[in-house]
């Protein structure tokens, strides 16, 4: 047995940190870990032989802090880092002015700023007080056998600072001082981190929005009296009073009243939904009118809203396959950069004969090459993409599913409840009234959608014996001594029962056999969803579209004609257990997405390259598919594919930028064409640029039903 625990991680500064933690944890037997740098979290699957304290101690041994995550939350702003930057900026501004004094004809000619002891006094607190976390982080990183951004910053600034101290003490006439280089580098790195931190707050906007939906209080009814309590005090079975304009406190069932509920944040459907007695309601949705009495059925972490938040956080934590390569590069990047910096120092020292001339390009190489942008390129886009999907009622299980959806060549649709509204009705009957009544009584024992259509048509009761369900075929039983079989043509043919020549265009026929002969039948139709035809039409522009149904060939072909599908792309008369086989056959030549209801189609959803489950938001199994659509509109399938394409395009842009930045920056620094403080500024803003590009994805509109490719 295994369990999954989420941890908040403290002390990570760059991709090398997250890669190190992940590598160390995954070396432990029975442990599988994924570390998310922007969220500063780790998701760890461990066997029962470990407890959470063992993981925490392992993380602490390599120099990072860890605590078990208690509840879903959005990332918090790091105010301490902001204060450190502000103090560093105040101390560094005079040093920046001293650099401007060197410029010929500069208006900033302030000779007193050139005093070595003044510069020393300004730079020292920046180096060792403001910059102390860099030294601490570098020490912990090196102690654990790795190297991260802190190592590069500590090496570069220390080289500049201590060389300046030596020059100040040993050279009395025109010493070469680089105090401004070390102080401004630290200040710019902190500025980049502050801006990066603020940008990362926006990437968690979806989780913040979902958390804001949770009601803080509820009004409970006890003996006819109203009492306001904290949301944590609600127990299942309590009757809650929900007035107009208030949020539904928790999942429940309406026991009195009716109202229109705004479920848009959870389902993506903008129009309020009418709910009346007996209807299920979701905690966090808004009562727009009417007074309701709701019986609480789910509380705390069991509510749909809590499950959705958990799925979104999981999606933002888990990595996409494209990120693995970036992680491998980040893991070895820092040692390579240190080697290049040493080579730069040696080469310039030999060419110029001056250590002072050589140290500047070496520091620039150390600083410009920090792999922060590379580490942020993928996870920030994943966070924004999955959050954007959640706001539209589209839940991705993880980054891998978000990446895989863009690659599908074929989309397979189940029929009942997916392409159709899921409320079949009887449109025609055949045969004797007695046999029809027998069938209706027997169907009262079944939960199948077709059974509900029959019982809605006829509400009769008989004593039933030997009731039995044959999945995907029908039911059998005995009433008043008569043997009954109610089911599909396939079920009758398997028993060698002759079928009458009944037809009803586009309808599913349910036959009723009494004592071995067909005596009656029901013709049942389920209307297509309003968006079905448009969705199929738009999908066919870029992908192959298939219909998969248990209906007989005639019904399936009639539906295919309505949808504009070629009969060659229709799989008819398929049992639920056979649907996975159909998916596997298509996977021989294609990457396949399966769209179903998440319950009856579970085997096919699991088998497909990407399983997409549709649900109402209350009965949806959030763990049953790779992508869950909280609503009834099939255009969400188009939006999910388009969002996958947009997100992966954004990730590729980030990776090209991050890798291109280092590819260009290191040679420029090696050639001595980049001042160290400019390298620091470029390094700081490279990370900010990557996060900002990821945030651009948030503002990129999704078309109203259509893929972008």
TATA-V444360 format. One record per pair of residues at least 24 apart in sequence whose C-alpha atoms are under 7 Angstrom apart, sorted by sequence separation. I is the first residue (numbers start at 0). J is the second residue. D is the distance in whole Angstrom. If there is no record, write none. Layout:
BEGIN
i=I j=J d=D
i=I j=J d=D
END
This chain:
BEGIN
i=94 j=118 d=7
i=253 j=277 d=5
i=260 j=284 d=6
i=261 j=285 d=5
i=340 j=364 d=6
i=485 j=509 d=7
i=486 j=510 d=5
i=545 j=569 d=6
i=546 j=570 d=6
i=547 j=571 d=6
i=548 j=572 d=6
i=549 j=573 d=4
i=575 j=599 d=7
i=579 j=603 d=4
i=582 j=606 d=7
i=156 j=181 d=4
i=252 j=277 d=6
i=253 j=278 d=6
i=260 j=285 d=5
i=261 j=286 d=7
i=340 j=365 d=6
i=423 j=448 d=7
i=485 j=510 d=6
i=486 j=511 d=7
i=548 j=573 d=6
i=549 j=574 d=6
i=575 j=600 d=7
i=578 j=603 d=6
i=582 j=607 d=6
i=252 j=278 d=6
i=253 j=279 d=7
i=260 j=286 d=5
i=261 j=287 d=7
i=423 j=449 d=6
i=485 j=511 d=5
i=597 j=623 d=6
i=252 j=279 d=5
i=259 j=286 d=6
i=260 j=287 d=6
i=425 j=452 d=6
i=484 j=511 d=6
i=485 j=512 d=6
i=535 j=562 d=7
i=579 j=606 d=6
i=597 j=624 d=7
i=251 j=279 d=6
i=252 j=280 d=6
i=258 j=286 d=7
i=259 j=287 d=6
i=337 j=365 d=6
i=424 j=452 d=5
i=425 j=453 d=7
i=484 j=512 d=5
i=251 j=280 d=5
i=259 j=288 d=6
i=336 j=365 d=6
i=423 j=452 d=6
i=483 j=512 d=6
i=484 j=513 d=7
i=9 j=39 d=7
i=250 j=280 d=6
i=251 j=281 d=7
i=258 j=288 d=5
i=483 j=513 d=5
i=532 j=562 d=5
i=8 j=39 d=5
i=90 j=121 d=6
i=217 j=248 d=6
i=250 j=281 d=5
i=258 j=289 d=5
i=425 j=456 d=7
i=482 j=513 d=6
i=483 j=514 d=6
i=7 j=39 d=6
i=8 j=40 d=5
i=214 j=246 d=6
i=249 j=281 d=6
i=250 j=282 d=5
i=257 j=289 d=6
i=258 j=290 d=7
i=336 j=368 d=7
i=481 j=513 d=6
i=482 j=514 d=5
i=7 j=40 d=5
i=8 j=41 d=7
i=249 j=282 d=4
i=257 j=290 d=7
i=481 j=514 d=6
i=6 j=40 d=5
i=7 j=41 d=7
i=214 j=248 d=5
i=247 j=281 d=7
i=248 j=282 d=5
i=249 j=283 d=7
i=256 j=290 d=6
i=257 j=291 d=6
i=5 j=40 d=7
i=6 j=41 d=5
i=247 j=282 d=5
i=248 j=283 d=6
i=256 j=291 d=5
i=5 j=41 d=6
i=6 j=42 d=6
i=38 j=74 d=6
i=247 j=283 d=5
i=255 j=291 d=6
i=256 j=292 d=7
i=653 j=689 d=6
i=5 j=42 d=5
i=246 j=283 d=6
i=247 j=284 d=6
i=255 j=292 d=5
i=4 j=42 d=6
i=5 j=43 d=6
i=20 j=58 d=7
i=87 j=125 d=6
i=246 j=284 d=6
i=247 j=285 d=6
i=253 j=291 d=7
i=254 j=292 d=6
i=3 j=42 d=7
i=4 j=43 d=5
i=246 j=285 d=4
i=247 j=286 d=7
i=253 j=292 d=6
i=254 j=293 d=6
i=3 j=43 d=5
i=4 j=44 d=6
i=245 j=285 d=6
i=246 j=286 d=6
i=253 j=293 d=4
i=254 j=294 d=7
i=3 j=44 d=4
i=244 j=285 d=7
i=245 j=286 d=6
i=252 j=293 d=5
i=253 j=294 d=6
i=329 j=370 d=6
i=2 j=44 d=6
i=3 j=45 d=6
i=87 j=129 d=7
i=244 j=286 d=5
i=251 j=293 d=6
i=252 j=294 d=5
i=1 j=44 d=7
i=2 j=45 d=6
i=243 j=286 d=5
i=244 j=287 d=5
i=251 j=294 d=5
i=252 j=295 d=7
i=507 j=550 d=7
i=1 j=45 d=5
i=2 j=46 d=6
i=243 j=287 d=5
i=244 j=288 d=7
i=251 j=295 d=4
i=649 j=693 d=7
i=1 j=46 d=4
i=243 j=288 d=5
i=250 j=295 d=6
i=251 j=296 d=5
i=329 j=374 d=7
i=0 j=46 d=6
i=1 j=47 d=6
i=83 j=129 d=6
i=243 j=289 d=5
i=249 j=295 d=6
i=250 j=296 d=6
i=251 j=297 d=7
i=0 j=47 d=6
i=242 j=289 d=7
i=243 j=290 d=6
i=250 j=297 d=5
i=438 j=485 d=6
i=507 j=554 d=6
i=649 j=696 d=7
i=242 j=290 d=5
i=249 j=297 d=7
i=250 j=298 d=7
i=325 j=373 d=7
i=326 j=374 d=7
i=506 j=554 d=6
i=241 j=290 d=6
i=242 j=291 d=6
i=249 j=298 d=6
i=325 j=374 d=7
i=505 j=554 d=5
i=241 j=291 d=5
i=240 j=291 d=6
i=241 j=292 d=6
i=115 j=167 d=6
i=240 j=292 d=5
i=250 j=302 d=6
i=505 j=557 d=5
i=10 j=63 d=5
i=239 j=292 d=5
i=240 j=293 d=6
i=249 j=302 d=7
i=505 j=558 d=7
i=9 j=63 d=6
i=10 j=64 d=6
i=238 j=292 d=6
i=239 j=293 d=5
i=8 j=63 d=7
i=9 j=64 d=5
i=130 j=185 d=7
i=238 j=293 d=5
i=239 j=294 d=6
i=322 j=377 d=6
i=8 j=64 d=6
i=9 j=65 d=6
i=122 j=178 d=6
i=126 j=182 d=6
i=238 j=294 d=5
i=8 j=65 d=5
i=125 j=182 d=6
i=237 j=294 d=6
i=238 j=295 d=6
i=7 j=65 d=6
i=8 j=66 d=7
i=236 j=294 d=6
i=237 j=295 d=6
i=6 j=65 d=6
i=7 j=66 d=5
i=119 j=178 d=7
i=236 j=295 d=5
i=6 j=66 d=5
i=7 j=67 d=6
i=118 j=178 d=6
i=122 j=182 d=5
i=235 j=295 d=5
i=236 j=296 d=6
i=6 j=67 d=4
i=7 j=68 d=6
i=235 j=296 d=5
i=5 j=67 d=6
i=6 j=68 d=5
i=235 j=297 d=6
i=5 j=68 d=6
i=235 j=298 d=7
i=638 j=701 d=7
i=234 j=298 d=7
i=641 j=706 d=5
i=315 j=381 d=6
i=638 j=704 d=6
i=640 j=706 d=6
i=641 j=707 d=6
i=315 j=382 d=5
i=637 j=704 d=5
i=638 j=705 d=7
i=637 j=705 d=5
i=214 j=283 d=6
i=637 j=706 d=6
i=213 j=283 d=5
i=315 j=385 d=7
i=634 j=704 d=5
i=212 j=283 d=5
i=314 j=385 d=7
i=438 j=511 d=6
i=311 j=385 d=7
i=311 j=386 d=7
i=62 j=139 d=5
i=434 j=511 d=7
i=61 j=139 d=7
i=62 j=140 d=7
i=318 j=397 d=7
i=319 j=398 d=4
i=320 j=399 d=6
i=317 j=397 d=5
i=318 j=398 d=5
i=319 j=399 d=4
i=314 j=395 d=6
i=317 j=398 d=6
i=318 j=399 d=6
i=61 j=143 d=5
i=314 j=396 d=5
i=315 j=397 d=7
i=311 j=394 d=7
i=313 j=396 d=7
i=314 j=397 d=4
i=315 j=398 d=7
i=319 j=402 d=6
i=95 j=179 d=6
i=313 j=397 d=6
i=314 j=398 d=6
i=434 j=518 d=6
i=435 j=519 d=6
i=94 j=179 d=5
i=434 j=519 d=6
i=310 j=396 d=6
i=431 j=518 d=6
i=430 j=518 d=6
i=431 j=519 d=6
i=430 j=519 d=4
i=429 j=519 d=5
i=430 j=520 d=6
i=91 j=182 d=6
i=429 j=520 d=5
i=91 j=183 d=6
i=428 j=520 d=6
i=429 j=521 d=6
i=428 j=521 d=5
i=427 j=521 d=6
i=428 j=522 d=6
i=427 j=522 d=5
i=425 j=521 d=7
i=426 j=522 d=6
i=425 j=522 d=6
i=426 j=523 d=6
i=88 j=186 d=6
i=425 j=523 d=4
i=426 j=524 d=7
i=87 j=186 d=6
i=209 j=308 d=7
i=424 j=523 d=5
i=425 j=524 d=6
i=534 j=633 d=6
i=423 j=523 d=6
i=424 j=524 d=6
i=534 j=634 d=6
i=423 j=524 d=5
i=424 j=525 d=6
i=84 j=186 d=6
i=206 j=308 d=7
i=423 j=525 d=4
i=530 j=632 d=6
i=531 j=633 d=6
i=422 j=525 d=6
i=471 j=574 d=5
i=530 j=633 d=6
i=421 j=525 d=6
i=471 j=575 d=6
i=530 j=634 d=6
i=84 j=189 d=5
i=420 j=525 d=7
i=84 j=190 d=6
i=419 j=525 d=6
i=420 j=526 d=6
i=419 j=526 d=5
i=420 j=527 d=6
i=419 j=527 d=4
i=420 j=528 d=5
i=418 j=527 d=6
i=419 j=528 d=5
i=418 j=528 d=6
i=81 j=193 d=6
i=80 j=193 d=7
i=418 j=531 d=6
i=76 j=196 d=7
i=76 j=197 d=7
i=267 j=390 d=7
i=267 j=391 d=4
i=266 j=391 d=7
i=267 j=392 d=5
i=19 j=145 d=7
i=74 j=200 d=6
i=264 j=390 d=6
i=266 j=392 d=4
i=265 j=392 d=6
i=73 j=203 d=6
i=15 j=146 d=7
i=16 j=147 d=6
i=15 j=147 d=5
i=414 j=546 d=7
i=73 j=206 d=6
i=409 j=542 d=5
i=410 j=543 d=6
i=411 j=544 d=6
i=412 j=545 d=6
i=413 j=546 d=6
i=414 j=547 d=7
i=13 j=147 d=7
i=73 j=207 d=6
i=408 j=542 d=5
i=409 j=543 d=5
i=410 j=544 d=5
i=411 j=545 d=5
i=412 j=546 d=5
i=413 j=547 d=5
i=414 j=548 d=6
i=13 j=148 d=6
i=408 j=543 d=6
i=409 j=544 d=6
i=410 j=545 d=6
i=411 j=546 d=6
i=412 j=547 d=6
i=413 j=548 d=6
i=12 j=148 d=7
i=411 j=547 d=7
i=37 j=199 d=7
i=537 j=705 d=6
i=534 j=704 d=7
i=202 j=379 d=7
i=417 j=595 d=6
i=203 j=382 d=7
i=417 j=596 d=6
i=175 j=355 d=7
i=202 j=382 d=6
i=409 j=589 d=7
i=416 j=596 d=6
i=202 j=383 d=5
i=205 j=386 d=5
i=408 j=589 d=6
i=409 j=590 d=6
i=410 j=591 d=6
i=411 j=592 d=6
i=412 j=593 d=6
i=413 j=594 d=6
i=205 j=387 d=7
i=408 j=590 d=5
i=409 j=591 d=5
i=410 j=592 d=5
i=411 j=593 d=5
i=412 j=594 d=5
i=413 j=595 d=5
i=407 j=590 d=5
i=408 j=591 d=6
i=409 j=592 d=6
i=410 j=593 d=6
i=411 j=594 d=6
i=412 j=595 d=6
i=205 j=389 d=7
i=406 j=590 d=7
i=407 j=591 d=5
i=205 j=390 d=6
i=407 j=592 d=6
i=147 j=333 d=6
i=146 j=333 d=6
i=146 j=334 d=7
i=417 j=613 d=7
i=404 j=609 d=6
i=403 j=609 d=7
i=155 j=362 d=5
i=400 j=609 d=7
i=155 j=365 d=6
i=155 j=366 d=7
i=151 j=365 d=6
i=152 j=366 d=6
i=151 j=366 d=6
i=148 j=369 d=6
i=400 j=625 d=6
i=396 j=625 d=5
i=395 j=625 d=6
i=396 j=626 d=6
i=395 j=626 d=5
i=394 j=626 d=6
i=395 j=627 d=7
i=394 j=627 d=5
i=393 j=627 d=6
i=394 j=628 d=6
i=393 j=628 d=5
i=405 j=640 d=6
i=392 j=628 d=6
i=393 j=629 d=6
i=404 j=640 d=6
i=71 j=308 d=7
i=392 j=629 d=5
i=71 j=309 d=7
i=392 j=630 d=7
i=405 j=643 d=5
i=404 j=643 d=6
i=405 j=644 d=5
i=402 j=643 d=6
i=401 j=643 d=5
i=402 j=647 d=6
i=393 j=639 d=7
i=384 j=642 d=7
i=384 j=646 d=6
i=381 j=646 d=7
i=380 j=646 d=6
i=380 j=649 d=7
i=380 j=650 d=6
i=377 j=650 d=5
i=42 j=316 d=7
i=376 j=650 d=6
i=376 j=653 d=5
i=376 j=654 d=6
i=35 j=316 d=5
i=373 j=654 d=6
i=33 j=317 d=6
i=373 j=657 d=5
i=372 j=657 d=5
i=373 j=658 d=7
i=368 j=661 d=6
i=367 j=664 d=6
i=368 j=665 d=6
i=367 j=665 d=7
i=364 j=665 d=6
i=364 j=668 d=5
i=363 j=668 d=5
i=364 j=669 d=6
i=18 j=326 d=6
i=360 j=668 d=6
i=360 j=669 d=6
i=363 j=673 d=7
i=383 j=693 d=7
i=387 j=697 d=6
i=360 j=671 d=5
i=363 j=674 d=6
i=367 j=678 d=5
i=379 j=690 d=6
i=383 j=694 d=7
i=18 j=330 d=6
i=363 j=675 d=4
i=366 j=678 d=6
i=367 j=679 d=6
i=362 j=675 d=6
i=366 j=679 d=6
i=369 j=682 d=7
i=372 j=685 d=6
i=376 j=689 d=6
i=380 j=693 d=5
i=383 j=696 d=7
i=15 j=329 d=6
i=303 j=617 d=7
i=367 j=681 d=7
i=372 j=686 d=4
i=375 j=689 d=7
i=379 j=693 d=6
i=383 j=697 d=6
i=14 j=329 d=6
i=15 j=330 d=5
i=359 j=674 d=7
i=363 j=678 d=6
i=367 j=682 d=5
i=371 j=686 d=6
i=359 j=675 d=6
i=366 j=682 d=7
i=372 j=689 d=6
i=343 j=669 d=6
i=281 j=617 d=7
i=37 j=375 d=7
i=37 j=378 d=7
i=37 j=379 d=7
i=266 j=616 d=7
i=14 j=370 d=7
i=13 j=370 d=7
i=14 j=371 d=6
i=13 j=371 d=5
i=14 j=374 d=4
i=13 j=374 d=7
i=268 j=630 d=7
i=266 j=629 d=5
i=265 j=629 d=7
i=266 j=630 d=5
i=188 j=679 d=6
i=195 j=686 d=7
i=184 j=676 d=5
i=187 j=679 d=6
i=191 j=683 d=4
i=195 j=687 d=5
i=198 j=690 d=6
i=202 j=694 d=7
i=183 j=676 d=6
i=187 j=680 d=6
i=191 j=684 d=6
i=194 j=687 d=6
i=198 j=691 d=7
i=180 j=675 d=6
i=184 j=679 d=5
i=188 j=683 d=5
i=195 j=690 d=7
i=180 j=676 d=6
i=187 j=683 d=6
i=191 j=687 d=7
END
